[in-house]
Amino acid sequence: MSQKSPQTLVMEEDQRARGGPIINDFSIQVATVNGSGSQSSNTVLMRSIFQMGIPVSGKNLFPSNIAGLPTWFTIRANKDGWIARRKEIDFLVAMNPETAREDVMNLDPNRVVVYEETLKLNQYRKDLAFFPVPFAKLSTEITPDSRLRKLLANMIYVGVVGHLLEIDPAEMEQALTKQFKGKAKAVALNKTALEVGGKYCEREFRQEPCSLPLRANERHEGQDHHRWEFAAALGCMFAGVTCCHLVSDYTFIEPLRSAGGFT
């Protein structure tokens, strides 16, 4: 857990508000619709961050379980282990036309927005960093199958976000392979989508760096034990655990609590 003083934390928040670079500390919100297939893509993104040695957690927010209605997936990454969900969003991926304008208007200044370019969200705010991407068009270039195009658009945004955050491409490929283990065709298609998103971002936004870069955490003496504990807690969350009734080992219950999987 972080030992930073309140003064240091206030200085970091002030730097965030001014749009200065914040390394390994941010909250992502992916706004999509229920049933769009974004869960796999968000898991790949979250696991890629985790594999870089950065504590991370994710939470899906459902106002309804009805397919087609809005849903928001939040990812919190923090080098000091503070991974409970934050109210403030640093990085928005706007994929739902129904909520896109409201999602953008709710952001604090100097935040980052990746969005489907046809939504033209940059008309609403002048104090945000906008990255418009033609997701629909790019997915059409990968496959003629309309059903698959909707799914691949999600992985394209993972490629875009990964490039903007400077996530190690090798970690993203490893996370992708793990997510679709045993499904060679799915791995190949989604890998292409990742690459398409990354290449588009590199080509179009080369002069517009993101203010939230990721850096692989260095190992420190005695840190491995904590990582194994946290990995076990995160594994429980990936498996669907939301409540722990009886845990005899305090060293396990605290990482599970920190990961947001203990109530």
PyMOL commands that set and color helices and strands:
alter all, ss='L'
color gray80, all
select helices_A, chain A and resi 6-17+38-51+100-105+117-119+121-123+135-140+146-164+169-179+184-204+223-238+250-258
alter helices_A, ss='H'
color red, helices_A
select strands_A, chain A and resi 25-33+56-61+70-78+91-94+112-116+129-133
alter strands_A, ss='S'
color yellow, strands_A
deselect
rebuild
show_as cartoon
